[in-house]
Amino acid sequence: MLLPLRMVPNSAGLDLLDNYLQAQFQRLRHRRGPEKAICAVAASILTAGYHMLRDGTFYHDLGANHFHRASPEVQANRLARQITKLGFSCSLTPANPGPVSV
């Protein structure tokens, strides 16, 4: 039986709740359910381990906010599609025509 990341002892002094794998689990859990999310995260761990052994590299965590790093244009278009699905119409115009920074 696989333990949730919250139940794994934190002996290495690492913050287990603020990493890519936890974010991946939370993201998939809402869409696919906890069992499939655990399997997907386990597959990601195995894939990362394979590449680390093959290439002789160390694990580089992408961070908990990896899935939230969309550009403002992508976020605005996604929200506009959601508004359209709700039966409303909207038009997008940039507030500042200058360069956009994230």
HUZIJO-V463742 format. One record per residue. N is the residue number from 0. RES is the residue in one small letter. PHI is phi in whole degrees, -180 to 180 (* if undefined). Layout:
# HUZIJO-V463742
n=N res=RES phi=PHI
n=N res=RES phi=PHI
This chain:
# HUZIJO-V463742
n=0 res=m phi=*
n=1 res=l phi=-86
n=2 res=l phi=-89
n=3 res=p phi=-61
n=4 res=l phi=-60
n=5 res=r phi=-72
n=6 res=m phi=-95
n=7 res=v phi=-78
n=8 res=p phi=-64
n=9 res=n phi=-96
n=10 res=s phi=-81
n=11 res=a phi=-89
n=12 res=g phi=76
n=13 res=l phi=-94
n=14 res=d phi=-86
n=15 res=l phi=-76
n=16 res=l phi=-95
n=17 res=d phi=-128
n=18 res=n phi=-144
n=19 res=y phi=-62
n=20 res=l phi=-65
n=21 res=q phi=-66
n=22 res=a phi=-65
n=23 res=q phi=-63
n=24 res=f phi=-61
n=25 res=q phi=-63
n=26 res=r phi=-66
n=27 res=l phi=-77
n=28 res=r phi=-60
n=29 res=h phi=-73
n=30 res=r phi=-93
n=31 res=r phi=-116
n=32 res=g phi=103
n=33 res=p phi=-68
n=34 res=e phi=-66
n=35 res=k phi=-69
n=36 res=a phi=-66
n=37 res=i phi=-62
n=38 res=c phi=-64
n=39 res=a phi=-66
n=40 res=v phi=-68
n=41 res=a phi=-62
n=42 res=a phi=-65
n=43 res=s phi=-66
n=44 res=i phi=-65
n=45 res=l phi=-64
n=46 res=t phi=-64
n=47 res=a phi=-63
n=48 res=g phi=-63
n=49 res=y phi=-61
n=50 res=h phi=-67
n=51 res=m phi=-66
n=52 res=l phi=-71
n=53 res=r phi=-67
n=54 res=d phi=-95
n=55 res=g phi=71
n=56 res=t phi=-109
n=57 res=f phi=-99
n=58 res=y phi=-73
n=59 res=h phi=-118
n=60 res=d phi=-74
n=61 res=l phi=-79
n=62 res=g phi=99
n=63 res=a phi=-69
n=64 res=n phi=-93
n=65 res=h phi=-58
n=66 res=f phi=-82
n=67 res=h phi=-110
n=68 res=r phi=-95
n=69 res=a phi=-78
n=70 res=s phi=-70
n=71 res=p phi=-59
n=72 res=e phi=-66
n=73 res=v phi=-65
n=74 res=q phi=-63
n=75 res=a phi=-65
n=76 res=n phi=-65
n=77 res=r phi=-65
n=78 res=l phi=-67
n=79 res=a phi=-65
n=80 res=r phi=-64
n=81 res=q phi=-65
n=82 res=i phi=-64
n=83 res=t phi=-64
n=84 res=k phi=-64
n=85 res=l phi=-80
n=86 res=g phi=99
n=87 res=f phi=-110
n=88 res=s phi=-121
n=89 res=c phi=-151
n=90 res=s phi=-126
n=91 res=l phi=-105
n=92 res=t phi=-131
n=93 res=p phi=-67
n=94 res=a phi=-69
n=95 res=n phi=-120
n=96 res=p phi=-71
n=97 res=g phi=-77
n=98 res=p phi=-66
n=99 res=v phi=-98
n=100 res=s phi=-116
n=101 res=v phi=-98
